[in-house]
Amino acid sequence: MDAYLAHLSVERRLSPNTLESYARDLTLLGRHAASRARALASLTPGELDEFVRVLMSEGRSPNSVARAVACVRGFYRFMAVEGRVAANPADGLRPPKAWKALPAFLSPEDVDRLLSAPDVRTPKGLRDRALIELLYATGMRVSELLSLRPADLNLDASYLTCTGKGSKQRIVPFGDQAADWVARYTRAGRPALLGSRKSPRLFINARGGAALSRVGFWGLLKAYGRQAGVRSHLSPHVLRHSFATHLLERGADLRAIQLMLGHADVSTTQIYTHVLEHRMRSVYERFHPRA
């Protein structure tokens, strides 16, 4: 597994996030093999099909399972080239068909409760309030949010420059409330968390001053969600979906939302129009006397 991941990193130059996802997929495959007292090199096509069915039965999305299938196929191709298996057992492995799932999003009331959850009397609470405010105000991906530097934000004009997929930069505006909380964090919260240390990142860990990790942010967001009584499957991407859905509900142009989200194609952004269609249908069926 380590040799394959090194191959992906050095020769294929996959991104750190993709490598992290592939490492998790391979760990799941290793557990699947261990549960059947089998070595990875001796797994059969049928046992790999069973692995895919197990992933689906655990409620993983088709996209996640498809990524795991791609990882497994590549892993066994690598094993075959290296001479570790005589034949590739993953040759016929196929991912499940993806469905067009409507993105989960929060109500404005849920967002308000979530934003009010951090204790802003502490440096960590100031950081967390600024984090969540900025994420909801911009719809950025969590990796984009956590890679921000102080110089990337213009608080006076309320916009920031972020680097998205493919190292593409885009400018994203944000509102006065987010600007105010980020300003309060940079004035009081960040210096207190850093102490005598220095960091190029805007948002830093409460211990040691290192950059805040995706896992760390995911954990704190879920904790605040439970504290605020928000649904248990809260994630950074749910706030991204909430940002786009709430803008669209209030009449924002789809093209403008596409640019702010950093979607390469407007067809990706059009999933949010399906959210509104779904909601209109539910309202119609609830209130129309002859629905």
Phi and psi restraints in degrees (value plus and minus 20) as a CYANA .aco file:
   2 ASP   PHI     -82.8   -42.8
   2 ASP   PSI     -59.3   -19.3
   3 ALA   PHI     -85.6   -45.6
   3 ALA   PSI     -58.9   -18.9
   4 TYR   PHI     -87.3   -47.3
   4 TYR   PSI     -63.9   -23.9
   5 LEU   PHI     -85.0   -45.0
   5 LEU   PSI     -56.9   -16.9
   6 ALA   PHI     -85.1   -45.1
   6 ALA   PSI     -58.8   -18.8
   7 HIS   PHI     -81.0   -41.0
   7 HIS   PSI     -64.0   -24.0
   8 LEU   PHI     -85.2   -45.2
   8 LEU   PSI     -56.0   -16.0
   9 SER   PHI     -94.7   -54.7
   9 SER   PSI     -66.6   -26.6
  10 VAL   PHI    -104.3   -64.3
  10 VAL   PSI     -66.9   -26.9
  11 GLU   PHI    -111.4   -71.4
  11 GLU   PSI     -59.3   -19.3
  12 ARG   PHI    -109.6   -69.6
  12 ARG   PSI     -38.8     1.2
  13 ARG   PHI      35.6    75.6
  13 ARG   PSI      25.7    65.7
  14 LEU   PHI     -90.7   -50.7
  14 LEU   PSI     135.0   175.0
  15 SER   PHI     -89.6   -49.6
  15 SER   PSI     136.1   176.1
  16 PRO   PHI     -76.3   -36.3
  16 PRO   PSI     -58.3   -18.3
  17 ASN   PHI     -84.8   -44.8
  17 ASN   PSI     -61.5   -21.5
  18 THR   PHI     -86.2   -46.2
  18 THR   PSI     -60.9   -20.9
  19 LEU   PHI     -82.1   -42.1
  19 LEU   PSI     -59.6   -19.6
  20 GLU   PHI     -83.0   -43.0
  20 GLU   PSI     -61.6   -21.6
  21 SER   PHI     -85.8   -45.8
  21 SER   PSI     -62.9   -22.9
  22 TYR   PHI     -84.1   -44.1
  22 TYR   PSI     -57.9   -17.9
  23 ALA   PHI     -82.6   -42.6
  23 ALA   PSI     -59.7   -19.7
  24 ARG   PHI     -85.1   -45.1
  24 ARG   PSI     -61.6   -21.6
  25 ASP   PHI     -81.9   -41.9
  25 ASP   PSI     -62.4   -22.4
  26 LEU   PHI     -88.1   -48.1
  26 LEU   PSI     -53.9   -13.9
  27 THR   PHI     -83.4   -43.4
  27 THR   PSI     -62.3   -22.3
  28 LEU   PHI     -82.9   -42.9
  28 LEU   PSI     -59.7   -19.7
  29 LEU   PHI     -83.9   -43.9
  29 LEU   PSI     -61.5   -21.5
  30 GLY   PHI     -81.6   -41.6
  30 GLY   PSI     -60.6   -20.6
  31 ARG   PHI     -85.9   -45.9
  31 ARG   PSI     -58.8   -18.8
  32 HIS   PHI     -81.2   -41.2
  32 HIS   PSI     -63.8   -23.8
  33 ALA   PHI     -86.5   -46.5
  33 ALA   PSI     -62.7   -22.7
  34 ALA   PHI     -83.9   -43.9
  34 ALA   PSI     -56.6   -16.6
  35 SER   PHI     -85.6   -45.6
  35 SER   PSI     -38.4     1.6
  36 ARG   PHI    -129.5   -89.5
  36 ARG   PSI      -7.6    32.4
  37 ALA   PHI      34.9    74.9
  37 ALA   PSI      21.7    61.7
  38 ARG   PHI    -140.1  -100.1
  38 ARG   PSI     129.4   169.4
  39 ALA   PHI    -102.3   -62.3
  39 ALA   PSI     132.3   172.3
  40 LEU   PHI     -76.9   -36.9
  40 LEU   PSI     -59.0   -19.0
  41 ALA   PHI     -90.8   -50.8
  41 ALA   PSI     -34.5     5.5
  42 SER   PHI    -126.3   -86.3
  42 SER   PSI     -16.6    23.4
  43 LEU   PHI     -85.3   -45.3
  43 LEU   PSI     121.0   161.0
  44 THR   PHI    -115.1   -75.1
  44 THR   PSI     144.3   184.3
  45 PRO   PHI     -74.3   -34.3
  45 PRO   PSI     -59.0   -19.0
  46 GLY   PHI     -84.6   -44.6
  46 GLY   PSI     -58.5   -18.5
  47 GLU   PHI     -91.1   -51.1
  47 GLU   PSI     -51.3   -11.3
  48 LEU   PHI     -92.0   -52.0
  48 LEU   PSI     -57.0   -17.0
  49 ASP   PHI     -80.6   -40.6
  49 ASP   PSI     -60.3   -20.3
  50 GLU   PHI     -83.6   -43.6
  50 GLU   PSI     -57.9   -17.9
  51 PHE   PHI     -78.8   -38.8
  51 PHE   PSI     -63.8   -23.8
  52 VAL   PHI     -84.2   -44.2
  52 VAL   PSI     -60.9   -20.9
  53 ARG   PHI     -85.0   -45.0
  53 ARG   PSI     -56.4   -16.4
  54 VAL   PHI     -83.4   -43.4
  54 VAL   PSI     -64.8   -24.8
  55 LEU   PHI     -79.3   -39.3
  55 LEU   PSI     -62.3   -22.3
  56 MET   PHI     -88.0   -48.0
  56 MET   PSI     -57.8   -17.8
  57 SER   PHI     -88.5   -48.5
  57 SER   PSI     -40.4    -0.4
  58 GLU   PHI    -102.0   -62.0
  58 GLU   PSI     -20.2    19.8
  59 GLY   PHI      67.7   107.7
  59 GLY   PSI      -5.8    34.2
  60 ARG   PHI     -91.1   -51.1
  60 ARG   PSI     130.4   170.4
  61 SER   PHI     -90.0   -50.0
  61 SER   PSI     134.0   174.0
  62 PRO   PHI     -75.6   -35.6
  62 PRO   PSI     -54.9   -14.9
  63 ASN   PHI     -85.2   -45.2
  63 ASN   PSI     -60.3   -20.3
  64 SER   PHI     -86.1   -46.1
  64 SER   PSI     -62.0   -22.0
  65 VAL   PHI     -86.9   -46.9
  65 VAL   PSI     -59.3   -19.3
  66 ALA   PHI     -82.6   -42.6
  66 ALA   PSI     -59.0   -19.0
  67 ARG   PHI     -84.7   -44.7
  67 ARG   PSI     -61.3   -21.3
  68 ALA   PHI     -82.8   -42.8
  68 ALA   PSI     -59.7   -19.7
  69 VAL   PHI     -83.5   -43.5
  69 VAL   PSI     -63.8   -23.8
  70 ALA   PHI     -81.1   -41.1
  70 ALA   PSI     -60.2   -20.2
  71 CYS   PHI     -82.8   -42.8
  71 CYS   PSI     -67.6   -27.6
  72 VAL   PHI     -84.3   -44.3
  72 VAL   PSI     -63.5   -23.5
  73 ARG   PHI     -80.5   -40.5
  73 ARG   PSI     -65.6   -25.6
  74 GLY   PHI     -84.8   -44.8
  74 GLY   PSI     -57.7   -17.7
  75 PHE   PHI     -82.0   -42.0
  75 PHE   PSI     -65.0   -25.0
  76 TYR   PHI     -95.8   -55.8
  76 TYR   PSI     -47.4    -7.4
  77 ARG   PHI     -82.5   -42.5
  77 ARG   PSI     -63.1   -23.1
  78 PHE   PHI     -82.2   -42.2
  78 PHE   PSI     -63.3   -23.3
  79 MET   PHI     -81.1   -41.1
  79 MET   PSI     -60.0   -20.0
  80 ALA   PHI     -86.7   -46.7
  80 ALA   PSI     -64.3   -24.3
  81 VAL   PHI     -82.8   -42.8
  81 VAL   PSI     -57.3   -17.3
  82 GLU   PHI     -98.2   -58.2
  82 GLU   PSI     -25.8    14.2
  83 GLY   PHI      58.4    98.4
  83 GLY   PSI      -0.8    39.2
  84 ARG   PHI    -106.9   -66.9
  84 ARG   PSI     -40.0     0.0
  85 VAL   PHI    -152.4  -112.4
  85 VAL   PSI     125.7   165.7
  86 ALA   PHI     -94.3   -54.3
  86 ALA   PSI     -57.3   -17.3
  87 ALA   PHI    -158.2  -118.2
  87 ALA   PSI     131.0   171.0
  88 ASN   PHI    -102.1   -62.1
  88 ASN   PSI      89.8   129.8
  89 PRO   PHI     -95.1   -55.1
  89 PRO   PSI     -30.8     9.2
  90 ALA   PHI    -118.2   -78.2
  90 ALA   PSI     -11.6    28.4
  91 ASP   PHI     -75.9   -35.9
  91 ASP   PSI     -62.0   -22.0
  92 GLY   PHI    -116.0   -76.0
  92 GLY   PSI     -11.1    28.9
  93 LEU   PHI     -91.4   -51.4
  93 LEU   PSI     110.7   150.7
  94 ARG   PHI    -146.3  -106.3
  94 ARG   PSI     123.4   163.4
  95 PRO   PHI     -98.1   -58.1
  95 PRO   PSI     140.6   180.6
  96 PRO   PHI     -91.0   -51.0
  96 PRO   PSI     138.6   178.6
  97 LYS   PHI     -91.6   -51.6
  97 LYS   PSI     113.6   153.6
  98 ALA   PHI     -98.2   -58.2
  98 ALA   PSI     126.8   166.8
  99 TRP   PHI    -132.6   -92.6
  99 TRP   PSI     137.3   177.3
 100 LYS   PHI    -105.0   -65.0
 100 LYS   PSI      66.8   106.8
 101 ALA   PHI    -100.2   -60.2
 101 ALA   PSI     118.3   158.3
 102 LEU   PHI     -93.5   -53.5
 102 LEU   PSI     113.7   153.7
 103 PRO   PHI     -87.4   -47.4
 103 PRO   PSI     121.0   161.0
 104 ALA   PHI     -96.0   -56.0
 104 ALA   PSI     123.7   163.7
 105 PHE   PHI    -170.0  -130.0
 105 PHE   PSI     142.3   182.3
 106 LEU   PHI    -116.1   -76.1
 106 LEU   PSI     136.2   176.2
 107 SER   PHI     -96.9   -56.9
 107 SER   PSI     138.8   178.8
 108 PRO   PHI     -77.2   -37.2
 108 PRO   PSI     -52.9   -12.9
 109 GLU   PHI     -86.0   -46.0
 109 GLU   PSI     -61.3   -21.3
 110 ASP   PHI     -81.9   -41.9
 110 ASP   PSI     -62.6   -22.6
 111 VAL   PHI     -81.2   -41.2
 111 VAL   PSI     -63.7   -23.7
 112 ASP   PHI     -80.0   -40.0
 112 ASP   PSI     -63.3   -23.3
 113 ARG   PHI     -86.5   -46.5
 113 ARG   PSI     -59.3   -19.3
 114 LEU   PHI     -84.3   -44.3
 114 LEU   PSI     -63.5   -23.5
 115 LEU   PHI     -85.2   -45.2
 115 LEU   PSI     -47.8    -7.8
 116 SER   PHI    -106.2   -66.2
 116 SER   PSI     -24.6    15.4
 117 ALA   PHI     -90.8   -50.8
 117 ALA   PSI     -61.9   -21.9
 118 PRO   PHI     -83.6   -43.6
 118 PRO   PSI     125.3   165.3
 119 ASP   PHI    -104.5   -64.5
 119 ASP   PSI      80.0   120.0
 120 VAL   PHI     -98.8   -58.8
 120 VAL   PSI     -14.8    25.2
 121 ARG   PHI    -100.6   -60.6
 121 ARG   PSI     -29.9    10.1
 122 THR   PHI    -132.2   -92.2
 122 THR   PSI     134.0   174.0
 123 PRO   PHI     -78.0   -38.0
 123 PRO   PSI     -61.0   -21.0
 124 LYS   PHI     -85.3   -45.3
 124 LYS   PSI     -60.9   -20.9
 125 GLY   PHI     -84.2   -44.2
 125 GLY   PSI     -59.4   -19.4
 126 LEU   PHI     -81.3   -41.3
 126 LEU   PSI     -64.0   -24.0
 127 ARG   PHI     -80.5   -40.5
 127 ARG   PSI     -65.8   -25.8
 128 ASP   PHI     -88.3   -48.3
 128 ASP   PSI     -57.8   -17.8
 129 ARG   PHI     -83.8   -43.8
 129 ARG   PSI     -63.8   -23.8
 130 ALA   PHI     -84.3   -44.3
 130 ALA   PSI     -60.5   -20.5
 131 LEU   PHI     -77.6   -37.6
 131 LEU   PSI     -73.3   -33.3
 132 ILE   PHI     -89.8   -49.8
 132 ILE   PSI     -59.5   -19.5
 133 GLU   PHI     -79.0   -39.0
 133 GLU   PSI     -66.0   -26.0
 134 LEU   PHI     -90.3   -50.3
 134 LEU   PSI     -56.1   -16.1
 135 LEU   PHI     -84.5   -44.5
 135 LEU   PSI     -65.8   -25.8
 136 TYR   PHI     -90.7   -50.7
 136 TYR   PSI     -51.5   -11.5
 137 ALA   PHI     -96.4   -56.4
 137 ALA   PSI     -38.9     1.1
 138 THR   PHI    -141.0  -101.0
 138 THR   PSI     -42.5    -2.5
 139 GLY   PHI      50.5    90.5
 139 GLY   PSI       1.0    41.0
 140 MET   PHI     -87.2   -47.2
 140 MET   PSI     137.0   177.0
 141 ARG   PHI     -90.6   -50.6
 141 ARG   PSI     132.6   172.6
 142 VAL   PHI     -82.8   -42.8
 142 VAL   PSI     -55.2   -15.2
 143 SER   PHI     -85.3   -45.3
 143 SER   PSI     -55.1   -15.1
 144 GLU   PHI     -88.4   -48.4
 144 GLU   PSI     -61.2   -21.2
 145 LEU   PHI     -82.4   -42.4
 145 LEU   PSI     -67.4   -27.4
 146 LEU   PHI     -96.6   -56.6
 146 LEU   PSI     -35.7     4.3
 147 SER   PHI    -111.5   -71.5
 147 SER   PSI     -19.6    20.4
 148 LEU   PHI     -81.8   -41.8
 148 LEU   PSI     123.5   163.5
 149 ARG   PHI    -129.4   -89.4
 149 ARG   PSI     135.8   175.8
 150 PRO   PHI     -73.7   -33.7
 150 PRO   PSI     -55.6   -15.6
 151 ALA   PHI     -92.1   -52.1
 151 ALA   PSI     -32.1     7.9
 152 ASP   PHI     -97.0   -57.0
 152 ASP   PSI     -33.1     6.9
 153 LEU   PHI    -127.6   -87.6
 153 LEU   PSI     117.0   157.0
 154 ASN   PHI    -132.9   -92.9
 154 ASN   PSI      75.7   115.7
 155 LEU   PHI     -91.5   -51.5
 155 LEU   PSI     -49.9    -9.9
 156 ASP   PHI     -86.5   -46.5
 156 ASP   PSI     -59.5   -19.5
 157 ALA   PHI    -116.5   -76.5
 157 ALA   PSI     -23.3    16.7
 158 SER   PHI      37.5    77.5
 158 SER   PSI      36.5    76.5
 159 TYR   PHI    -169.7  -129.7
 159 TYR   PSI     141.5   181.5
 160 LEU   PHI    -158.1  -118.1
 160 LEU   PSI     142.6   182.6
 161 THR   PHI    -134.2   -94.2
 161 THR   PSI     101.0   141.0
 162 CYS   PHI    -142.3  -102.3
 162 CYS   PSI     136.7   176.7
 163 THR   PHI    -128.1   -88.1
 163 THR   PSI      97.4   137.4
 164 GLY   PHI    -123.1   -83.1
 164 GLY   PSI    -173.7  -133.7
 165 LYS   PHI     -83.1   -43.1
 165 LYS   PSI     123.4   163.4
 166 GLY   PHI      48.3    88.3
 166 GLY   PSI       0.9    40.9
 167 SER   PHI      38.5    78.5
 167 SER   PSI       7.1    47.1
 168 LYS   PHI    -105.0   -65.0
 168 LYS   PSI     112.7   152.7
 169 GLN   PHI    -116.3   -76.3
 169 GLN   PSI     126.6   166.6
 170 ARG   PHI    -166.0  -126.0
 170 ARG   PSI     136.3   176.3
 171 ILE   PHI    -120.5   -80.5
 171 ILE   PSI     111.8   151.8
 172 VAL   PHI    -147.3  -107.3
 172 VAL   PSI     105.3   145.3
 173 PRO   PHI     -99.2   -59.2
 173 PRO   PSI     141.2   181.2
 174 PHE   PHI    -168.2  -128.2
 174 PHE   PSI     145.5   185.5
 175 GLY   PHI    -104.3   -64.3
 175 GLY   PSI     154.5   194.5
 176 ASP   PHI     -85.2   -45.2
 176 ASP   PSI     -56.6   -16.6
 177 GLN   PHI     -84.5   -44.5
 177 GLN   PSI     -64.7   -24.7
 178 ALA   PHI     -82.8   -42.8
 178 ALA   PSI     -62.1   -22.1
 179 ALA   PHI     -80.7   -40.7
 179 ALA   PSI     -61.0   -21.0
 180 ASP   PHI     -84.4   -44.4
 180 ASP   PSI     -64.1   -24.1
 181 TRP   PHI     -90.6   -50.6
 181 TRP   PSI     -56.4   -16.4
 182 VAL   PHI     -86.6   -46.6
 182 VAL   PSI     -59.5   -19.5
 183 ALA   PHI     -82.3   -42.3
 183 ALA   PSI     -62.9   -22.9
 184 ARG   PHI     -83.9   -43.9
 184 ARG   PSI     -58.5   -18.5
 185 TYR   PHI     -86.4   -46.4
 185 TYR   PSI     -63.8   -23.8
 186 THR   PHI     -89.5   -49.5
 186 THR   PSI     -48.5    -8.5
 187 ARG   PHI     -97.3   -57.3
 187 ARG   PSI     -64.8   -24.8
 188 ALA   PHI    -137.5   -97.5
 188 ALA   PSI     -62.0   -22.0
 189 GLY   PHI     -94.3   -54.3
 189 GLY   PSI     -69.9   -29.9
 190 ARG   PHI     -84.5   -44.5
 190 ARG   PSI     -65.9   -25.9
 191 PRO   PHI     -79.9   -39.9
 191 PRO   PSI     -56.9   -16.9
 192 ALA   PHI     -87.5   -47.5
 192 ALA   PSI     -58.2   -18.2
 193 LEU   PHI     -92.4   -52.4
 193 LEU   PSI     -54.9   -14.9
 194 LEU   PHI     -96.5   -56.5
 194 LEU   PSI     -59.6   -19.6
 195 GLY   PHI      44.5    84.5
 195 GLY   PSI    -146.7  -106.7
 196 SER   PHI    -109.5   -69.5
 196 SER   PSI     -21.3    18.7
 197 ARG   PHI    -102.9   -62.9
 197 ARG   PSI     149.7   189.7
 198 LYS   PHI    -146.7  -106.7
 198 LYS   PSI     130.4   170.4
 199 SER   PHI    -169.8  -129.8
 199 SER   PSI     120.7   160.7
 200 PRO   PHI     -98.5   -58.5
 200 PRO   PSI     -33.0     7.0
 201 ARG   PHI    -109.1   -69.1
 201 ARG   PSI     128.8   168.8
 202 LEU   PHI     -91.9   -51.9
 202 LEU   PSI     -67.5   -27.5
 203 PHE   PHI    -123.0   -83.0
 203 PHE   PSI     102.4   142.4
 204 ILE   PHI    -142.9  -102.9
 204 ILE   PSI     142.2   182.2
 205 ASN   PHI     -88.7   -48.7
 205 ASN   PSI     126.3   166.3
 206 ALA   PHI     -89.2   -49.2
 206 ALA   PSI     -41.2    -1.2
 207 ARG   PHI    -137.2   -97.2
 207 ARG   PSI      96.4   136.4
 208 GLY   PHI      73.7   113.7
 208 GLY   PSI     -36.1     3.9
 209 GLY   PHI      57.6    97.6
 209 GLY   PSI      -9.6    30.4
 210 ALA   PHI     -95.2   -55.2
 210 ALA   PSI     147.5   187.5
 211 ALA   PHI     -83.2   -43.2
 211 ALA   PSI     120.8   160.8
 212 LEU   PHI     -90.2   -50.2
 212 LEU   PSI     112.8   152.8
 213 SER   PHI    -108.2   -68.2
 213 SER   PSI     142.8   182.8
 214 ARG   PHI     -81.6   -41.6
 214 ARG   PSI     -62.5   -22.5
 215 VAL   PHI     -83.9   -43.9
 215 VAL   PSI     -61.4   -21.4
 216 GLY   PHI     -82.6   -42.6
 216 GLY   PSI     -63.0   -23.0
 217 PHE   PHI     -87.8   -47.8
 217 PHE   PSI     -61.4   -21.4
 218 TRP   PHI     -76.2   -36.2
 218 TRP   PSI     -64.8   -24.8
 219 GLY   PHI     -84.3   -44.3
 219 GLY   PSI     -64.2   -24.2
 220 LEU   PHI     -89.3   -49.3
 220 LEU   PSI     -53.8   -13.8
 221 LEU   PHI     -86.1   -46.1
 221 LEU   PSI     -63.2   -23.2
 222 LYS   PHI     -85.1   -45.1
 222 LYS   PSI     -57.6   -17.6
 223 ALA   PHI     -83.7   -43.7
 223 ALA   PSI     -63.7   -23.7
 224 TYR   PHI     -87.5   -47.5
 224 TYR   PSI     -53.5   -13.5
 225 GLY   PHI     -82.0   -42.0
 225 GLY   PSI     -64.9   -24.9
 226 ARG   PHI     -83.5   -43.5
 226 ARG   PSI     -62.0   -22.0
 227 GLN   PHI     -81.6   -41.6
 227 GLN   PSI     -56.4   -16.4
 228 ALA   PHI    -108.5   -68.5
 228 ALA   PSI     -22.9    17.1
 229 GLY   PHI      55.8    95.8
 229 GLY   PSI       5.3    45.3
 230 VAL   PHI    -110.1   -70.1
 230 VAL   PSI     134.6   174.6
 231 ARG   PHI     -66.1   -26.1
 231 ARG   PSI     129.1   169.1
 232 SER   PHI     -90.7   -50.7
 232 SER   PSI     -45.4    -5.4
 233 HIS   PHI    -111.5   -71.5
 233 HIS   PSI       8.4    48.4
 234 LEU   PHI     -81.5   -41.5
 234 LEU   PSI     117.0   157.0
 235 SER   PHI    -168.0  -128.0
 235 SER   PSI     145.5   185.5
 236 PRO   PHI     -76.4   -36.4
 236 PRO   PSI     -54.5   -14.5
 237 HIS   PHI     -90.4   -50.4
 237 HIS   PSI     -48.0    -8.0
 238 VAL   PHI     -84.6   -44.6
 238 VAL   PSI     -57.3   -17.3
 239 LEU   PHI     -88.9   -48.9
 239 LEU   PSI     -55.1   -15.1
 240 ARG   PHI     -82.9   -42.9
 240 ARG   PSI     -64.8   -24.8
 241 HIS   PHI     -84.1   -44.1
 241 HIS   PSI     -58.4   -18.4
 242 SER   PHI     -83.5   -43.5
 242 SER   PSI     -63.5   -23.5
 243 PHE   PHI     -74.1   -34.1
 243 PHE   PSI     -71.9   -31.9
 244 ALA   PHI     -87.6   -47.6
 244 ALA   PSI     -62.2   -22.2
 245 THR   PHI     -85.4   -45.4
 245 THR   PSI     -63.6   -23.6
 246 HIS   PHI     -87.5   -47.5
 246 HIS   PSI     -56.0   -16.0
 247 LEU   PHI     -83.9   -43.9
 247 LEU   PSI     -64.9   -24.9
 248 LEU   PHI     -85.4   -45.4
 248 LEU   PSI     -58.9   -18.9
 249 GLU   PHI     -81.7   -41.7
 249 GLU   PSI     -49.2    -9.2
 250 ARG   PHI    -117.9   -77.9
 250 ARG   PSI      -4.2    35.8
 251 GLY   PHI      74.5   114.5
 251 GLY   PSI      -7.9    32.1
 252 ALA   PHI     -87.3   -47.3
 252 ALA   PSI     130.9   170.9
 253 ASP   PHI     -94.6   -54.6
 253 ASP   PSI     115.6   155.6
 254 LEU   PHI     -81.2   -41.2
 254 LEU   PSI     -57.6   -17.6
 255 ARG   PHI     -83.8   -43.8
 255 ARG   PSI     -60.0   -20.0
 256 ALA   PHI     -85.0   -45.0
 256 ALA   PSI     -60.5   -20.5
 257 ILE   PHI     -84.0   -44.0
 257 ILE   PSI     -60.3   -20.3
 258 GLN   PHI     -76.9   -36.9
 258 GLN   PSI     -65.7   -25.7
 259 LEU   PHI     -85.2   -45.2
 259 LEU   PSI     -60.6   -20.6
 260 MET   PHI     -88.8   -48.8
 260 MET   PSI     -56.3   -16.3
 261 LEU   PHI     -97.1   -57.1
 261 LEU   PSI     -40.6    -0.6
 262 GLY   PHI      61.2   101.2
 262 GLY   PSI       5.7    45.7
 263 HIS   PHI     -95.0   -55.0
 263 HIS   PSI     114.2   154.2
 264 ALA   PHI     -90.2   -50.2
 264 ALA   PSI     -49.6    -9.6
 265 ASP   PHI    -152.2  -112.2
 265 ASP   PSI     119.4   159.4
 266 VAL   PHI     -85.4   -45.4
 266 VAL   PSI     -41.1    -1.1
 267 SER   PHI     -83.3   -43.3
 267 SER   PSI     -49.9    -9.9
 268 THR   PHI     -86.8   -46.8
 268 THR   PSI     -59.2   -19.2
 269 THR   PHI     -91.9   -51.9
 269 THR   PSI     -42.9    -2.9
 270 GLN   PHI     -86.9   -46.9
 270 GLN   PSI     -31.2     8.8
 271 ILE   PHI     -77.9   -37.9
 271 ILE   PSI     -49.5    -9.5
 272 TYR   PHI     -92.5   -52.5
 272 TYR   PSI     -43.3    -3.3
 273 THR   PHI     -90.1   -50.1
 273 THR   PSI     -49.1    -9.1
 274 HIS   PHI     -87.9   -47.9
 274 HIS   PSI     -52.1   -12.1
 275 VAL   PHI     -80.0   -40.0
 275 VAL   PSI     -65.8   -25.8
 276 LEU   PHI     -87.3   -47.3
 276 LEU   PSI     -59.2   -19.2
 277 GLU   PHI     -82.6   -42.6
 277 GLU   PSI     -61.4   -21.4
 278 HIS   PHI     -82.6   -42.6
 278 HIS   PSI     -62.4   -22.4
 279 ARG   PHI     -87.5   -47.5
 279 ARG   PSI     -61.1   -21.1
 280 MET   PHI     -80.9   -40.9
 280 MET   PSI     -60.4   -20.4
 281 ARG   PHI     -83.8   -43.8
 281 ARG   PSI     -63.0   -23.0
 282 SER   PHI     -86.1   -46.1
 282 SER   PSI     -58.2   -18.2
 283 VAL   PHI     -85.8   -45.8
 283 VAL   PSI     -63.6   -23.6
 284 TYR   PHI     -79.5   -39.5
 284 TYR   PSI     -68.0   -28.0
 285 GLU   PHI     -88.3   -48.3
 285 GLU   PSI     -45.8    -5.8
 286 ARG   PHI     -98.2   -58.2
 286 ARG   PSI     -57.0   -17.0
 287 PHE   PHI    -130.6   -90.6
 287 PHE   PSI     -40.8    -0.8
 288 HIS   PHI     -99.3   -59.3
 288 HIS   PSI     110.7   150.7
 289 PRO   PHI     -85.9   -45.9
 289 PRO   PSI     -39.4     0.6
 290 ARG   PHI    -139.2   -99.2
 290 ARG   PSI       9.7    49.7
